[in-house]
């Protein structure tokens, strides 16, 4: 009479007796397994080597992915430093808004960038960046706890860009001081690429841009 063993009992036995194959080394060569790689029967030892090679391959791919991410992060950090250094080099505060948006366009290759500021000093009243904005735009800015990214759904802020009709995706960054919940402006980035600024993208880096821009532009406030 043939007794069928529960496979789980066999597994448990082998775990409980780690020296089993040392005591029965001849089984390593006699047990045959089907190889998904070679498509034929191979010994247990050969199958173990296949599994090990597969694990090493996965680890190599993971390492390559980590190196790629590290390289991308280094590149972004370098660009951010270049942009920040350009802001620090500006000596005339009236030139700061233009230097800020020009830097974003050239350093980060953003097709369209602009900004609007309010609560500014009287000397900035006629400046392009102080052009009239609606109360709704101010409320929208105050309600943003993080940059908005997504399709251009006819936002008022999109109309401030040079070619609003070409913008398919948009990022809208609130500008505020650390001590105030109220925003004093909006930084707007637009792209013809519908996927450049998507709702699913992380906004950590854009938040850093907003924080840096806010600190730089706070000197213009009244």
Secondary structure in CASP SS format (residue, H / E / C, confidence):
PFRMAT SS
TARGET T0000
AUTHOR 0000-0000-0000
METHOD secondary structure of the structure
MODEL  1
X C 1.00
X C 1.00
X C 1.00
X C 1.00
X C 1.00
X C 1.00
X H 1.00
X H 1.00
X H 1.00
X H 1.00
X H 1.00
X H 1.00
X H 1.00
X H 1.00
X H 1.00
X H 1.00
X C 1.00
X C 1.00
X C 1.00
X H 1.00
X H 1.00
X H 1.00
X H 1.00
X C 1.00
X C 1.00
X H 1.00
X H 1.00
X H 1.00
X H 1.00
X H 1.00
X C 1.00
X E 1.00
X E 1.00
X E 1.00
X C 1.00
X C 1.00
X C 1.00
X C 1.00
X C 1.00
X C 1.00
X E 1.00
X E 1.00
X E 1.00
X H 1.00
X H 1.00
X H 1.00
X H 1.00
X H 1.00
X H 1.00
X H 1.00
X H 1.00
X H 1.00
X H 1.00
X H 1.00
X H 1.00
X H 1.00
X H 1.00
X H 1.00
X H 1.00
X H 1.00
X H 1.00
X H 1.00
X H 1.00
X H 1.00
X H 1.00
X H 1.00
X H 1.00
X H 1.00
X H 1.00
X H 1.00
X H 1.00
X H 1.00
X H 1.00
X H 1.00
X H 1.00
X H 1.00
X H 1.00
X H 1.00
X H 1.00
X H 1.00
X H 1.00
X H 1.00
X H 1.00
X H 1.00
X H 1.00
X H 1.00
X H 1.00
X H 1.00
X C 1.00
X C 1.00
X C 1.00
X C 1.00
X H 1.00
X H 1.00
X H 1.00
X H 1.00
X H 1.00
X H 1.00
X H 1.00
X H 1.00
X H 1.00
X H 1.00
X H 1.00
X H 1.00
X H 1.00
X H 1.00
X H 1.00
X C 1.00
X C 1.00
X C 1.00
X C 1.00
X E 1.00
X E 1.00
X E 1.00
X E 1.00
X E 1.00
X E 1.00
X C 1.00
X C 1.00
X E 1.00
X C 1.00
X H 1.00
X H 1.00
X H 1.00
X C 1.00
X C 1.00
X C 1.00
X H 1.00
X H 1.00
X H 1.00
X C 1.00
X C 1.00
X C 1.00
X C 1.00
X H 1.00
X H 1.00
X H 1.00
X H 1.00
X H 1.00
X H 1.00
X H 1.00
X H 1.00
X H 1.00
X C 1.00
X C 1.00
X C 1.00
X C 1.00
X E 1.00
X E 1.00
X E 1.00
X E 1.00
X C 1.00
X C 1.00
X C 1.00
X C 1.00
X H 1.00
X H 1.00
X H 1.00
X H 1.00
X H 1.00
X C 1.00
X C 1.00
X C 1.00
X H 1.00
X H 1.00
X H 1.00
X C 1.00
X C 1.00
X E 1.00
X E 1.00
X E 1.00
X E 1.00
X E 1.00
X E 1.00
X E 1.00
X C 1.00
X C 1.00
X C 1.00
X C 1.00
X C 1.00
X C 1.00
X C 1.00
X C 1.00
X C 1.00
X E 1.00
X E 1.00
X E 1.00
X E 1.00
X E 1.00
X E 1.00
X E 1.00
X C 1.00
X C 1.00
X C 1.00
X C 1.00
X C 1.00
X C 1.00
X C 1.00
X C 1.00
X C 1.00
X C 1.00
X C 1.00
X C 1.00
X H 1.00
X H 1.00
X H 1.00
X H 1.00
X H 1.00
X H 1.00
X H 1.00
X H 1.00
X H 1.00
X H 1.00
X H 1.00
X H 1.00
X H 1.00
X H 1.00
X H 1.00
X H 1.00
X H 1.00
X E 1.00
X C 1.00
END
